[in-house]
Amino acid sequence: MAQQKDDMAAKLIHSSPDILLKNPPRAIFATGTQDHVDLFGELSVVALKNPTEMIVQDPLEDRQAAGIIDTDTDGQIADIRFMVGQIDTEDPVLLKKRIVKMFRFIERNKLFLHGMLELEANAFGSSIFVDVEPEIINKLEAVHKHFRDGKTIPIEGKSEDGKSTVTIRFIGRYGSLGKLWPRQEDISGKNFIVSASDTKGHVAGIVAENNGVAEFIILSDTLSLDAVKVDWIVMKQLLEEFKLGKKKPIAWFKWSLGMRALANHASFQSIKDDPDINNLINEYNKRISKIIIEYYKDAGIVGNEFQIDLTKLSEREKQIAADDLQGAIKKLDELYKETEKT
């Protein structure tokens, strides 16, 4: 039975190749000691250079503070020291300057706008999972706090132009991961853009450290037709890996896909009709449309790699999946109770 469950997880849970993330948000490197913990929140636009290299633009929102821990109150935060409070999304004039600069950079370097990345380190996890029941989020936040070690961070590197880099990968179930990072046999920049260009929605979950790689583990998504509020199969595996010390939680994330991620953002509505913004977006859309047209004229189109559809499993496999759901809830409750004892 245990082997069957392992086989099911292997079928349903997929991983992207390793991806180089250039200029990563500082929230990925949040740390903590017995005296303090980093409280980071960032919102950034992410551009795609090729399917295994992404570039994060400097954050549109950057909130950094240190939570001062009172050891006499069971490790609770007694004070907060604010360090950075940059919210460019609140000023239409400043936001326009930032967006214009970003699109000029994207066009100059022939990049693809992959979406927007929101990170929250060590706090405010509930703001990421807006559609999930508060009781589940509260337990997840307690488990996250319990298993983070405050010292384990991904290995940070440097690119040729001096920008910091980190290796990431996405982990999730067939529907969400297949939209976020299309799994294809012969992936190229062109067919990746075609696969991703019509994607809308977001994925959310936990960033965990695994042997120097920052894994974006998808626990919730709105990308597929059967939008997932909580992916219990992925969560169960993640909780077991936390318990065994294989992975350490770092931050919460929400990754919104495509041009819609920017266009639908509340702050963007105030500048969406600006002529300069419209011209830049039109230029970008023309370039991307040309790539898509050229792709469909190419006779060598490669189809998507086979991925497991939960609705098409055998009755036995469906029962295993249902057991995993109950097992995940039980595991979450067990780990939550452990946090109450320590």
C-alpha positions as CSV (number, residue, x, y, z in Angstrom):
1,M,0.0,0.0,0.0
2,A,2.8,2.4,0.9
3,Q,4.5,1.7,-2.5
4,Q,1.2,2.4,-4.2
5,K,1.0,5.7,-2.5
6,D,4.6,6.6,-3.5
7,D,3.7,5.6,-7.1
8,M,0.7,7.8,-7.1
9,A,2.7,10.8,-5.8
10,A,5.2,10.2,-8.5
11,K,2.5,10.2,-11.1
12,L,0.7,13.3,-9.9
13,I,3.5,15.5,-8.6
14,H,5.8,17.0,-11.2
15,S,8.9,19.1,-11.1
16,S,10.2,21.7,-13.5
17,P,13.8,21.7,-14.6
18,D,16.1,23.9,-12.5
19,I,15.7,27.6,-13.4
20,L,18.2,30.5,-12.9
21,L,16.4,33.4,-11.2
22,K,18.3,36.6,-11.7
23,N,18.0,39.5,-9.2
24,P,15.8,37.4,-6.9
25,P,13.6,39.2,-4.2
26,R,15.4,39.5,-0.9
27,A,12.5,37.8,0.8
28,I,13.9,34.5,-0.4
29,F,17.0,35.1,1.8
30,A,15.0,36.0,4.9
31,T,16.8,34.9,8.1
32,G,16.2,34.8,11.8
33,T,18.0,34.3,15.1
34,Q,16.9,33.9,18.7
35,D,16.6,37.6,18.9
36,H,15.0,38.6,15.6
37,V,13.3,37.4,12.5
38,D,13.1,39.1,9.1
39,L,9.6,40.2,8.0
40,F,9.8,40.7,4.2
41,G,7.1,41.4,1.7
42,E,7.8,42.1,-2.0
43,L,5.8,42.4,-5.3
44,S,7.9,42.2,-8.5
45,V,7.4,41.8,-12.2
46,V,9.2,38.7,-13.6
47,A,10.5,38.5,-17.2
48,L,11.5,35.4,-19.1
49,K,14.8,35.3,-21.0
50,N,14.4,31.6,-22.0
51,P,12.6,28.6,-20.4
52,T,15.3,28.1,-17.8
53,E,16.3,31.7,-17.0
54,M,14.1,34.4,-15.5
55,I,14.8,38.0,-14.5
56,V,13.1,39.7,-11.6
57,Q,12.6,43.4,-11.9
58,D,13.3,45.6,-8.9
59,P,10.2,45.4,-6.6
60,L,7.2,47.6,-7.1
61,E,6.4,47.0,-3.4
62,D,9.2,46.3,-0.9
63,R,8.5,46.0,2.8
64,Q,11.3,45.0,5.1
65,A,11.3,44.9,8.9
66,A,12.9,43.0,11.7
67,G,10.6,41.4,14.3
68,I,12.3,41.6,17.7
69,I,11.7,38.5,19.7
70,D,11.0,38.5,23.4
71,T,12.5,35.3,24.8
72,D,10.4,35.7,27.9
73,T,7.1,35.4,25.9
74,D,7.7,32.0,24.3
75,G,9.4,33.4,21.2
76,Q,6.7,35.9,20.3
77,I,7.5,39.1,18.4
78,A,7.5,42.0,20.9
79,D,8.5,44.8,18.6
80,I,8.9,45.6,14.9
81,R,11.7,47.7,13.5
82,F,10.9,49.0,10.0
83,M,13.8,49.2,7.5
84,V,12.2,49.6,4.1
85,G,8.7,50.8,3.1
86,Q,8.8,51.3,-0.7
87,I,5.3,51.1,-2.2
88,D,5.5,52.4,-5.8
89,T,2.1,51.1,-6.6
90,E,0.4,53.7,-4.5
91,D,1.7,56.7,-6.6
92,P,0.3,56.7,-10.2
93,V,3.1,59.0,-11.4
94,L,5.9,56.9,-9.9
95,L,4.1,53.7,-11.0
96,K,4.0,54.9,-14.6
97,K,7.8,55.6,-14.5
98,R,8.5,52.1,-13.2
99,I,6.3,50.4,-15.7
100,V,7.7,52.4,-18.7
101,K,11.2,51.5,-17.6
102,M,10.3,47.8,-17.2
103,F,8.7,47.5,-20.6
104,R,11.6,49.4,-22.3
105,F,14.0,46.9,-20.6
106,I,11.9,43.9,-21.7
107,E,11.7,45.2,-25.3
108,R,15.4,46.1,-25.5
109,N,16.3,42.6,-24.4
110,K,13.5,40.8,-26.3
111,L,12.1,39.2,-23.1
112,F,8.7,37.7,-22.3
113,L,6.6,39.1,-19.5
114,H,6.0,36.0,-17.4
115,G,4.0,37.6,-14.6
116,M,4.1,39.0,-11.1
117,L,5.7,37.4,-8.0
118,E,4.5,38.2,-4.5
119,L,6.6,37.0,-1.6
120,E,6.0,37.1,2.1
121,A,8.6,35.9,4.5
122,N,7.8,34.9,8.0
123,A,4.5,36.8,8.2
124,F,1.2,37.5,6.5
125,G,0.8,34.1,4.8
126,S,-3.0,34.6,4.9
127,S,-2.7,37.5,2.3
128,I,-1.3,35.0,-0.2
129,F,-4.0,32.4,0.2
130,V,-7.1,34.6,0.0
131,D,-9.4,31.7,-1.1
132,V,-8.4,29.2,1.6
133,E,-10.2,28.7,4.9
134,P,-8.6,30.7,7.7
135,E,-8.4,27.6,10.0
136,I,-6.2,25.8,7.4
137,I,-4.0,28.9,6.9
138,N,-3.5,29.4,10.7
139,K,-2.3,25.8,11.0
140,L,0.0,26.1,8.0
141,E,1.5,29.3,9.4
142,A,2.2,27.6,12.7
143,V,3.8,24.6,11.0
144,H,5.8,27.0,8.7
145,K,7.1,28.9,11.8
146,H,7.9,25.6,13.6
147,F,10.0,24.1,10.9
148,R,11.9,27.1,9.6
149,D,15.4,27.3,11.0
150,G,16.1,30.9,10.3
151,K,19.5,30.1,8.9
152,T,18.9,27.8,5.9
153,I,18.8,29.9,2.7
154,P,19.4,29.0,-0.9
155,I,22.9,29.3,-2.3
156,E,23.2,32.7,-3.8
157,G,25.4,33.2,-6.9
158,K,26.4,36.0,-9.2
159,S,25.7,36.5,-12.9
160,E,28.2,38.0,-15.4
161,D,26.9,41.5,-14.8
162,G,27.2,41.2,-11.0
163,K,23.5,40.6,-10.3
164,S,22.7,38.1,-7.6
165,T,21.1,34.8,-8.8
166,V,19.5,31.8,-7.2
167,T,18.4,28.4,-8.6
168,I,14.7,27.6,-8.3
169,R,12.3,25.0,-9.5
170,F,8.5,24.6,-9.5
171,I,6.8,21.6,-7.9
172,G,3.1,20.9,-8.3
173,R,0.4,18.8,-9.7
174,Y,-0.2,18.3,-13.5
175,G,-2.7,21.1,-14.0
176,S,-1.0,23.9,-12.2
177,L,2.6,23.1,-13.1
178,G,1.7,22.4,-16.7
179,K,0.4,26.0,-17.0
180,L,3.2,27.7,-15.0
181,W,6.0,25.8,-16.7
182,P,4.8,23.9,-19.8
183,R,6.4,20.4,-19.8
184,Q,7.5,19.7,-23.3
185,E,10.0,17.3,-24.9
186,D,11.9,19.9,-26.8
187,I,11.3,23.1,-25.0
188,S,12.4,26.3,-26.7
189,G,11.8,30.0,-26.1
190,K,9.3,30.1,-28.9
191,N,7.0,27.2,-28.0
192,F,7.3,28.2,-24.3
193,I,5.9,31.6,-25.1
194,V,3.0,30.1,-27.1
195,S,2.1,27.7,-24.3
196,A,2.3,30.4,-21.6
197,S,0.9,33.4,-23.5
198,D,-2.7,32.6,-23.0
199,T,-2.4,31.5,-19.3
200,K,-4.3,33.5,-16.7
201,G,-4.7,33.1,-13.0
202,H,-2.1,32.4,-10.3
203,V,-0.5,29.7,-8.2
204,A,0.3,30.0,-4.5
205,G,2.3,28.0,-2.0
206,I,5.4,27.8,0.1
207,V,9.0,28.4,-1.0
208,A,11.2,25.7,0.6
209,E,15.0,25.2,0.6
210,N,16.2,21.9,-0.7
211,N,20.0,21.3,-1.1
212,G,20.6,24.9,-2.1
213,V,17.6,25.2,-4.4
214,A,14.6,27.4,-3.7
215,E,11.6,25.2,-4.5
216,F,8.3,26.9,-5.3
217,I,5.8,24.3,-4.1
218,I,2.3,24.9,-5.4
219,L,-0.4,24.3,-2.8
220,S,-3.2,26.3,-4.5
221,D,-4.0,27.6,-8.0
222,T,-6.6,29.2,-10.2
223,L,-4.9,28.2,-13.5
224,S,-6.8,25.1,-14.4
225,L,-10.5,24.6,-15.0
226,D,-10.8,22.7,-11.7
227,A,-9.1,25.4,-9.7
228,V,-7.5,24.0,-6.5
229,K,-8.0,25.7,-3.2
230,V,-5.7,23.3,-1.4
231,D,-3.7,20.6,-3.1
232,W,-3.8,18.0,-0.3
233,I,-1.6,15.5,-2.3
234,V,1.2,18.0,-2.6
235,M,0.7,19.3,0.9
236,K,0.9,15.8,2.4
237,Q,4.3,15.1,0.7
238,L,5.6,18.5,1.8
239,L,4.6,18.1,5.4
240,E,6.3,14.7,5.5
241,E,9.5,16.3,4.0
242,F,9.4,19.1,6.7
243,K,9.0,16.5,9.4
244,L,12.0,14.5,8.1
245,G,14.1,17.6,7.7
246,K,14.5,17.2,4.0
247,K,13.2,20.7,3.3
248,K,13.0,24.0,5.2
249,P,10.2,26.6,4.7
250,I,11.5,30.0,3.7
251,A,8.6,32.2,2.5
252,W,5.0,32.2,1.1
253,F,4.6,33.0,-2.6
254,K,1.9,33.9,-5.1
255,W,2.9,33.8,-8.8
256,S,0.4,35.5,-11.1
257,L,0.8,34.7,-14.8
258,G,1.0,36.7,-18.0
259,M,0.2,40.2,-19.0
260,R,-3.1,40.0,-17.1
261,A,-1.2,39.8,-13.8
262,L,-0.1,43.3,-14.4
263,A,-3.2,44.7,-16.2
264,N,-5.6,43.4,-13.5
265,H,-3.6,44.7,-10.6
266,A,-5.6,47.4,-8.8
267,S,-2.9,50.1,-9.0
268,F,-2.5,49.6,-12.7
269,Q,-6.1,50.6,-13.4
270,S,-5.2,54.3,-12.8
271,I,-2.6,54.4,-15.5
272,K,-3.8,51.8,-18.0
273,D,-5.2,54.4,-20.5
274,D,-2.0,56.5,-20.4
275,P,-0.7,56.9,-24.1
276,D,2.9,56.1,-23.2
277,I,1.8,52.9,-21.4
278,N,-0.5,51.9,-24.3
279,N,2.2,52.4,-26.9
280,L,4.7,50.3,-25.0
281,I,2.2,47.5,-24.4
282,N,1.1,47.5,-28.1
283,E,4.7,47.2,-29.2
284,Y,5.2,44.3,-26.8
285,N,2.0,42.6,-28.0
286,K,3.0,42.9,-31.6
287,R,6.3,41.3,-31.0
288,I,4.8,38.4,-29.0
289,S,2.0,38.0,-31.6
290,K,4.6,37.7,-34.4
291,I,6.4,34.9,-32.4
292,I,3.1,33.0,-32.0
293,I,2.2,33.3,-35.7
294,E,5.7,32.1,-36.7
295,Y,5.4,29.2,-34.3
296,Y,2.1,28.0,-35.9
297,K,3.7,28.2,-39.4
298,D,6.4,25.9,-38.3
299,A,5.8,22.3,-39.2
300,G,7.9,21.0,-36.3
301,I,5.5,21.8,-33.5
302,V,6.1,19.6,-30.4
303,G,3.2,18.5,-28.3
304,N,2.9,18.7,-24.6
305,E,4.4,15.9,-22.5
306,F,1.8,13.5,-21.1
307,Q,0.6,14.5,-17.7
308,I,-1.8,12.6,-15.4
309,D,-5.4,13.8,-15.1
310,L,-6.8,13.0,-11.7
311,T,-10.3,12.6,-13.1
312,K,-9.1,9.8,-15.4
313,L,-7.5,7.6,-12.8
314,S,-8.7,4.1,-12.0
315,E,-11.1,3.6,-9.1
316,R,-8.2,2.2,-7.0
317,E,-6.0,5.2,-7.8
318,K,-8.9,7.6,-7.0
319,Q,-9.3,5.9,-3.6
320,I,-5.5,6.3,-2.9
321,A,-5.8,10.0,-3.8
322,A,-8.8,10.4,-1.4
323,D,-6.8,8.7,1.3
324,D,-4.0,11.1,0.7
325,L,-6.4,14.0,1.2
326,Q,-7.5,12.6,4.6
327,G,-3.8,11.8,5.4
328,A,-2.8,15.3,4.6
329,I,-5.4,16.8,6.9
330,K,-4.4,14.4,9.6
331,K,-0.7,15.2,9.1
332,L,-1.4,18.9,9.3
333,D,-3.3,18.5,12.5
334,E,-0.5,16.4,14.0
335,L,2.2,18.9,13.1
336,Y,0.1,21.7,14.3
337,K,-0.4,20.1,17.7
338,E,3.4,19.7,17.9
339,T,3.8,23.4,17.4
340,E,1.5,24.0,20.4
341,K,3.7,21.8,22.7
342,T,7.0,23.6,21.9
